[in-house]
């Protein structure tokens, strides 16, 4: 594929201190881009910065951030804007595989708060900086969701239903699908592209708290992060990404964008509810975006 010139480009990786995010960040660094990594662990952040410098990044920096709360998202937005006012890419890889229900300080179920609402809020808050680059790209790294999976807007926090990990993860993923579809519609006039890159079983640190048998299975069968990151790298580097705008790449082995086509009423309602939840917790956006 033809690639755009990234020697003067700026990329932000949310949850990029290890795994798929770091693998993709290294690939961008090797092309001479400036990289900002967000994460909770300063030691991991410093190690990631060293790897990016070794890969050839024009600049590498770490921003400590906990985006499990909207207040944490707001602080992250301030730090990102202080770093650069024009962004060529924003990549979301922060994920949870908590085996027990966790509630965030905002009162949200963790997968919803971390893997959906934080991504929504960061995208909304930084769309101006992405547009300022003239070719800003948003990539959600996630999982393939069965075609019939829909969110229960009346019970997104699993207060009426019994919580379990897989349904919570699938709910957060499909909400991300809806967000990317609506973003493509609302930002049609902006030089910003939003896409989803699905990955399969990957050997990362996400499951480090799981039983040894599960970890061993992932080590044997899981793809290395570099392979899982290939479509994310393609979405960030391909010269023309218009075909992937508002689309999902289901197969991590092939670059085949599939346009999202969920019910428009559901998509719009999810966007509006998300804006309400974020505003109620102190983060406001430009309503026109």
C-alpha positions, 0 to 999 in steps of 0.5 A, spaced: 500 500 500 502 507 498 503 510 505 503 517 507 509 521 509 509 521 517 516 524 518 512 530 521 506 526 524 504 526 531 500 520 534 497 519 541 496 511 543 492 510 549 494 504 553 500 504 549 505 502 554 505 494 552 502 489 547 498 491 541 498 499 542 506 499 543 507 494 537 503 499 533 507 505 536 513 502 534 511 502 527 510 509 527 516 511 531 520 507 525 517 512 520 520 518 524 513 520 527 512 523 534 509 519 539 505 520 546 504 514 550 498 514 555 498 509 561 497 508 568 504 505 570 510 510 569 515 505 569 512 501 563 511 508 560 519 510 561 520 503 558 516 504 552 519 511 551 526 508 550 523 502 545 520 508 541 527 512 541 530 506 539 525 504 533 527 511 531 521 516 533 522 523 532 520 524 539 517 520 544 513 522 551 509 518 556 503 522 559 501 518 566 493 518 565 487 514 568 482 514 563 477 510 567 473 516 569 471 522 566 475 527 570 481 522 568 479 523 561 479 531 562 486 531 565 488 526 559 485 531 554 489 537 557 496 533 557 495 531 550 493 538 547 499 541 551 503 536 547 501 537 540 495 542 537 495 537 531 494 530 531 495 525 525 492 519 529 489 517 536 489 510 537 485 506 543 488 500 546 486 500 553 482 494 555 480 490 561 479 483 562 477 483 570 474 477 572 469 480 577 465 486 576 468 493 577 465 499 578 469 506 576 469 512 580 463 515 576 459 509 577 460 505 571 461 498 569 469 498 568 468 495 561 463 500 559 467 506 562 474 504 559 473 501 553 467 505 550 465 512 554 473 514 555 474 513 547 467 516 546 470 522 550 477 523 548 474 522 540 469 528 541 474 532 545 480 531 540 476 532 534 479 539 533 486 537 534 485 531 529 482 535 524 488 541 524 493 536 522 489 535 515 488 528 516 487 525 523 485 518 524 482 515 529 483 507 530 479 503 536 482 496 537 477 491 539 474 485 538 469 482 532 462 482 535 456 478 532 452 481 527 446 480 532 449 483 538 445 490 540 446 494 546 441 494 552 440 502 552 436 501 559 441 496 562 448 498 560 451 498 567 448 491 568 444 493 574 438 489 572 442 483 568 447 478 571 454 481 570 459 477 567 465 478 563 463 476 556 457 480 555 460 486 558 466 486 553 461 485 547 456 491 550 462 495 550 465 493 543 458 494 539 457 501 543 464 503 540 461 500 533 455 505 534 460 511 535 464 510 529 458 509 525 455 516 527 462 519 528 463 518 520 456 521 519 457 527 523 464 529 521 463 528 514 466 535 512 472 534 517 479 531 515 478 526 520 477 518 519 474 513 524 475 506 524 475 499 528 481 494 527 479 487 530 484 483 533 483 475 535 487 472 541 493 476 542 499 474 547 499 481 551 499 483 558 491 484 559 490 477 562 496 477 567 491 476 573 488 470 570 489 463 572 496 460 569 492 455 564 489 461 561 495 465 560 499 458 558 494 458 552 494 465 550 502 464 550 501 458 545 495 460 541 495 467 541 498 472 536 504 476 537 502 483 538 506 485 532 502 481 528 495 483 531 497 491 530 498 490 523 491 493 521 492 498 526 498 500 522 495 500 515 489 504 518 494 510 520 499 509 514 495 508 508 495 514 503 488 514 502 484 511 508 477 514 506 474 506 504 475 505 512 472 511 514 466 509 519 468 501 517 470 495 521 476 491 519 474 484 522 479 480 519 486 482 522 490 478 517 486 482 511 485 489 510 478 489 508 474 495 511 466 493 512 462 499 512 458 499 519 450 500 518 446 499 524 440 502 525 440 510 525 435 511 530 439 507 535 446 510 533 444 517 534 440 515 541 447 512 543 451 518 541 446 523 545 446 519 551 453 518 551 454 526 551 449 526 557 453 522 561 460 525 559 457 532 560 454 530 567 461 529 569 464 535 567 466 534 560 463 538 555 464 538 547 462 543 541 455 541 540 456 541 532 461 536 533 
